[in-house]
């Protein structure tokens, strides 16, 4: 009887810790809307607490390296794999697509050389995958030399979006998921030919140093469910 009570007592002590684990996800800011939606759906389904950090890829990697608290990172897989992060097997969320957007009250930029186009925003190419993709497109299309003095570099896709919504720029490079989420706040957008920039594979990857590895695996399994896939598809991935 004492042995049974002891076992039950140990289970009682261990179970709340397992149930109370907090999952920390660090994600590329350009996917904030879809990741927030996925995390909220997971929380509603499981009751788990999920904290999140958003930034450009450089910031995501930095947080994961220094905090020691990050369980999962979300971003462009090849970019993450080039880092020194201790990464496990990935779960692919989808393929990212680069778009050119413009503010309300302004027409679609047909000719970048037009005098009416003076400021074009893009995320920092050294730290943000869509900034890198935008530069690849500008180089491949032969537009870079004529536009380099018009480029306005900011930290993240959401910052480009802010510039677009406030009308501080004439156009800006963002991703399709972000553009779809705020269509009513933009003048419009068009997809960039994917042959003019390297493929962008968005993945969710656990760290082998995850403080909550079992909960991290549960979230990765959730990403493969029909509910999660519907959310991902709705946001253009």
Secondary structure as UniProt FT lines:
FT   HELIX           2..19
FT   STRAND          22..28
FT   HELIX           29..31
FT   HELIX           32..46
FT   STRAND          49..55
FT   HELIX           57..67
FT   STRAND          72..76
FT   HELIX           77..81
FT   STRAND          87..96
FT   STRAND          98..102
FT   TURN            104..105
FT   TURN            112..113
FT   TURN            115..116
FT   STRAND          120..123
FT   TURN            125..127
FT   HELIX           129..140
FT   TURN            141..142
FT   HELIX           144..147
FT   HELIX           148..150
FT   STRAND          151..154
FT   HELIX           157..165
FT   TURN            166..167
FT   STRAND          171..175
FT   HELIX           176..181
FT   HELIX           183..185
FT   STRAND          188..191
FT   HELIX           194..196
FT   STRAND          200..207
FT   TURN            208..209
FT   TURN            211..212
FT   HELIX           213..222
FT   TURN            223..224
FT   HELIX           226..234
FT   TURN            235..236
//
